[in-house]
């Protein structure tokens, strides 16, 4: 059975003093809301799909959460007096990387965040809310400015949380580079690890691009619930710059993974080519003496010449093997250099 696991409240009182009420009932959180006092209600649930509509109904927010959840990875819905956002958390578990939604609803003097347990970093941001709220504008007339600043801080925290997943992927890619370079003996399926890293990286890239689109909508969408002050909107520009760097780094890691795949494919091709060479050498080494033996068997009284015939067959076997090996050497695939991986690592540093 799904349930609301935790509800916490933070905000500014009418005189601008920060307050925080952790672990309250939803009904008490709803009574905290008042115009002129900025309120942030943080909700942790088992099932966002099931619990979000109940939370919104209790808080007097008429927007349908299903509209946001129907988006691919992120959503932006502006209804004038209510602004709804869905942003992705990138999470890992059981060797799988996926996204989990965070819903944000903004009304005048009210921000509501709804997420599951994967949104722990937002809960930790709440723990420092007094310090954060103390820096916001105190004048109730600046309600749009202060809730925009708080919203930008929440989105920035989501971005930093997701970036930690990219750090893990980079560390795995660097370890894989060492393995491919032969610095230590390993017994595992590197191709499977590369495939998993590529899937994780694509999931991360989808999340970053989705977040980027949503932040752009906030900066340029001219929503009523967002400040018009260029200095405050510049905070979204800073976030976009960080997301740009994350995208560039992701593309570098993707290039590293692609190079790793080429290394493995080249190693397999080398082994196959070497196998073909040895089969060719063995086949030719057998073919020449076998032909000579057939010819010698046609000689009359060949038993009397058995000694020099055997010597000729052995010598022809050795010579044909050497000649065939030298001749096929030109078609053998050269080993793939690890230098490219090292260069990519420096670019990520």
VENGINOR-V909665 format. One record per residue. RES is the residue in three letters. PHI is phi in degrees with one decimal (* if undefined). OMEGA is omega as a letter, one per 40 degrees, with the letter a starting at -180 (999 if undefined). Layout:
# VENGINOR-V909665
res->(RES;RES)
phi->(PHI;PHI)
omega->(OMEGA;OMEGA)
This chain:
# VENGINOR-V909665
res->(UNK;UNK;UNK;UNK;UNK;UNK;UNK;UNK;UNK;UNK;UNK;UNK;UNK;UNK;UNK;UNK;UNK;UNK;UNK;UNK;UNK;UNK;UNK;UNK;UNK;UNK;UNK;UNK;UNK;UNK;UNK;UNK;UNK;UNK;UNK;UNK;UNK;UNK;UNK;UNK;UNK;UNK;UNK;UNK;UNK;UNK;UNK;UNK;UNK;UNK;UNK;UNK;UNK;UNK;UNK;UNK;UNK;UNK;UNK;UNK;UNK;UNK;UNK;UNK;UNK;UNK;UNK;UNK;UNK;UNK;UNK;UNK;UNK;UNK;UNK;UNK;UNK;UNK;UNK;UNK;UNK;UNK;UNK;UNK;UNK;UNK;UNK;UNK;UNK;UNK;UNK;UNK;UNK;UNK;UNK;UNK;UNK;UNK;UNK;UNK;UNK;UNK;UNK;UNK;UNK;UNK;UNK;UNK;UNK;UNK;UNK;UNK;UNK;UNK;UNK;UNK;UNK;UNK;UNK;UNK;UNK;UNK;UNK;UNK;UNK;UNK;UNK;UNK;UNK;UNK;UNK;UNK;UNK;UNK;UNK;UNK;UNK;UNK;UNK;UNK;UNK;UNK;UNK;UNK;UNK;UNK;UNK;UNK;UNK;UNK;UNK;UNK;UNK;UNK;UNK;UNK;UNK;UNK;UNK;UNK;UNK;UNK;UNK;UNK;UNK;UNK;UNK;UNK;UNK;UNK;UNK;UNK;UNK;UNK;UNK;UNK;UNK;UNK;UNK;UNK;UNK;UNK;UNK;UNK;UNK;UNK;UNK;UNK;UNK;UNK;UNK;UNK;UNK;UNK;UNK;UNK;UNK;UNK;UNK;UNK;UNK;UNK;UNK;UNK;UNK;UNK;UNK;UNK;UNK;UNK;UNK;UNK;UNK;UNK;UNK;UNK;UNK;UNK;UNK;UNK;UNK;UNK;UNK;UNK;UNK;UNK;UNK;UNK;UNK;UNK;UNK;UNK;UNK;UNK;UNK;UNK;UNK;UNK;UNK;UNK;UNK;UNK;UNK;UNK;UNK;UNK;UNK;UNK;UNK;UNK;UNK;UNK;UNK;UNK;UNK;UNK;UNK;UNK;UNK;UNK;UNK;UNK;UNK;UNK;UNK;UNK;UNK;UNK;UNK;UNK;UNK;UNK;UNK;UNK;UNK;UNK;UNK;UNK;UNK;UNK;UNK;UNK;UNK;UNK;UNK;UNK;UNK;UNK;UNK;UNK;UNK;UNK;UNK;UNK;UNK;UNK;UNK;UNK;UNK;UNK;UNK;UNK;UNK;UNK;UNK;UNK;UNK;UNK;UNK;UNK;UNK;UNK;UNK;UNK;UNK;UNK;UNK;UNK;UNK;UNK;UNK;UNK;UNK;UNK;UNK;UNK;UNK;UNK;UNK;UNK;UNK;UNK;UNK;UNK;UNK;UNK;UNK;UNK;UNK;UNK;UNK;UNK;UNK;UNK;UNK;UNK;UNK;UNK;UNK)
phi->(*;-74.7;-158.8;-85.5;-83.4;-159.9;-130.6;-129.0;-128.9;-143.7;170.5;-117.5;-79.6;-59.0;-88.7;89.4;-85.7;-69.3;-140.4;-148.0;-129.9;-77.5;55.3;-115.8;-77.2;-60.8;-64.6;-66.9;-62.5;-65.5;-72.3;-74.1;-68.4;-157.0;-65.1;94.7;-117.9;-69.6;-128.8;-116.9;-109.6;-109.0;-120.8;-113.0;-130.0;-76.9;-128.4;-64.8;-58.6;-82.9;-87.7;-56.6;-58.9;-66.3;-64.1;-63.9;-63.9;-66.3;-94.3;73.6;-101.4;-89.9;-67.6;-83.5;-66.0;-63.5;-63.7;-71.2;-67.6;-75.6;-67.4;-66.6;-127.3;-135.0;-148.6;-140.1;-133.3;-107.3;-114.8;78.0;-79.9;-135.3;-117.8;-116.8;-130.6;-125.9;-122.3;-95.2;-94.1;-94.6;-129.2;-122.2;176.7;55.2;60.6;-132.5;-110.5;-147.9;-113.0;-127.0;-80.0;-119.5;-97.3;-128.1;-120.9;-123.3;-124.1;-60.6;64.8;-147.2;-127.3;-120.8;-116.4;-130.2;-156.8;-95.4;-64.0;-68.1;-90.7;-60.0;-65.0;-66.7;-62.5;-70.1;-61.6;-59.4;-61.2;-103.3;-65.0;-60.3;-63.7;-67.0;-70.0;-63.6;-89.0;-81.3;-57.9;-89.2;-68.1;-56.4;-67.8;-95.8;-58.3;-66.9;-63.7;-71.0;-75.6;-70.0;-62.7;-64.8;-62.2;-61.5;-67.3;-65.1;-64.8;-62.7;-65.8;-62.8;-61.0;-66.9;-62.6;-66.0;-62.9;-63.0;-67.2;-63.9;-59.7;-63.0;-64.2;-63.4;-62.3;-65.3;-66.8;-65.7;-65.4;-64.3;-59.0;-63.3;-65.2;-68.1;-76.8;80.5;-73.9;-152.3;-81.1;-134.7;-133.6;-160.1;-86.2;-67.0;-62.9;-67.6;-63.1;-62.2;-63.5;-64.3;-65.3;-64.8;-63.4;-62.4;-68.2;-65.0;-62.8;-62.4;-61.9;-59.6;-66.4;-66.8;-62.3;-64.2;-62.7;-57.7;-61.6;-66.8;-65.2;-61.9;-62.2;-66.2;-72.3;-111.6;-79.2;55.9;-72.7;-64.3;-85.6;-113.2;-62.7;-97.2;-72.1;-61.4;-64.7;-79.1;-63.2;-63.2;-62.5;-68.3;-65.5;-62.9;-63.2;-61.3;-63.0;-66.3;-64.6;-58.7;-65.8;-64.1;-65.2;-63.1;-65.2;-61.3;-65.7;-64.6;-65.7;-61.6;-65.4;-62.9;-64.3;-61.2;-65.9;-61.5;-62.9;-62.4;-60.2;-63.6;-61.9;-67.7;-62.7;-64.6;-62.7;-61.7;-65.4;-65.9;-64.0;-65.1;-63.4;-63.3;-59.7;-68.8;-65.0;-64.0;-61.3;-64.7;-64.0;-69.8;-61.0;-83.6;-64.9;-63.8;-63.2;-65.3;-66.6;-62.7;-62.9;-65.3;-66.1;-62.5;-68.1;-86.0;-68.4;-71.2;56.4;-66.9;-61.4;-73.0;-107.1;-60.2;-62.6;-69.9;-65.2;-61.7;-61.9;-65.1;-64.8;-64.9;-62.5;-64.9;-64.5;-65.7;-63.4;-64.9;-65.5;-64.7;-62.0;-63.8;-62.0;-64.1;-69.5;-81.2;-62.9;-65.9;-97.2;-74.5;-76.2;-73.9;-66.3;-82.1;-76.8;-89.3;-55.5;-61.5;-64.3;-66.1;-63.0;-65.8;-60.8;-62.7;-66.1;-81.7;-68.7)
omega->(a;a;i;a;a;i;i;a;i;i;i;i;a;i;i;i;i;i;a;i;i;i;i;i;a;a;i;i;i;a;a;a;i;i;a;i;i;a;i;i;a;a;i;a;i;a;i;a;a;a;a;i;i;a;a;i;i;a;i;i;a;a;i;a;a;i;i;a;i;i;a;i;i;i;i;a;a;i;i;a;i;i;a;i;i;i;a;i;i;a;i;i;a;i;a;i;a;i;i;a;i;i;i;i;a;i;i;i;a;i;i;i;a;i;i;a;a;a;a;a;i;i;i;i;i;a;i;a;a;i;a;a;a;a;a;i;a;a;i;i;i;a;a;a;a;i;i;i;i;i;i;i;i;a;i;i;i;a;i;i;i;a;i;i;i;i;i;i;i;i;i;i;i;i;i;i;i;i;a;i;i;a;i;a;i;i;i;a;a;a;i;i;i;i;i;i;i;i;i;a;i;i;i;a;i;a;a;i;i;i;i;i;a;i;i;i;i;a;a;a;i;i;a;a;a;a;i;a;a;a;i;i;i;i;i;i;i;i;i;i;i;i;i;i;i;i;i;i;i;i;i;i;i;i;i;i;i;i;i;i;i;i;a;i;i;i;i;i;i;a;i;i;i;i;i;i;a;i;i;i;a;a;a;i;i;a;a;i;i;i;i;i;i;i;a;a;i;i;i;a;a;i;a;a;a;a;a;i;i;i;i;a;i;i;i;i;a;a;a;i;a;a;a;i;i;a;a;a;a;a;i;a;i;a;a;a;i;a;a;a;i;i;a;i;i;i;i;a;999)
